Amino acid sequence: MKPQTTPKHRDRRRWLRAAGLGLTLVACISLLGNAIALRQAAHGPVDAYLVLGGSIRREIYVASLAKQQPQIPILISQGSPDPCIVLIFQGDGAPMSKVWLEKCARSTFDNFYFSLAILQQWGVRKVQVITSGTHLPRAKWLGQIILGAGGMRVDTYTVKEKGIPGNRESWIETSLDVTRALVWAVLSQFYQPSCSELLPLTQVNMNSWQQQGFHCEHQGGLK
């Protein structure tokens, strides 16, 4: 015998269906608005640079950009040790006032997961993601999905490497990350995490680092 459905249970099911449809509608409208924003930003200027950690040559490259375009903010997501980045910018005579270090990320997915809210707070509409050729296409796909869901146009620039950088691609990891990013693209319309470890480059305590010691990648040519 089938269990009887009470009016209370029927009302609850109707409410859950209505709530689900409502949330889906809100997400679709939000994503549609972001798609329109992406089209508008396609031909606009770059508003920010997002550097993915994995090779010190990426930070060397973005330091040269900071000299050419000091007005554009730079977000370095889990990059080289803090003092190494400071030395790169100082050695190149690049301004550090608009450079921020995001220290929460532990993976490529996290690079974009934690950067989204920061870039949105900056009012970014078009961001250039700086990585290495060995880190594509995963970085490009995740950026376009996660940041694109936030209404940001994503361009990528690959820095020429010497040797083998830390980011090496695995198609299994890429597939899992892309699937997770597609799910997060919808969820991010309702919730965004914040990174509690966000540090301006100008606030790196070099005295403390020099006392405890640090090591930089040899490609940086830093001593």
Secondary structure by P-SEA (a helix, b strand, c coil): ccccccaaaaaaaaaaaaaaaaaaaaaaaaaaaaaaaaaaaccccccbbbbbcccaaaaaaaaaaaaacccbbbbbcccccaaaaaaaaaaaccccccbbbbccccccccccccaaaaaaaacccbbbbbbcccccaaaaaaaaacccccbbbbbbbbccccccccbbbbaaaaaaaaaaaaaaaaaaacbbbbbccccccccccaaaaaaaccccccccccc
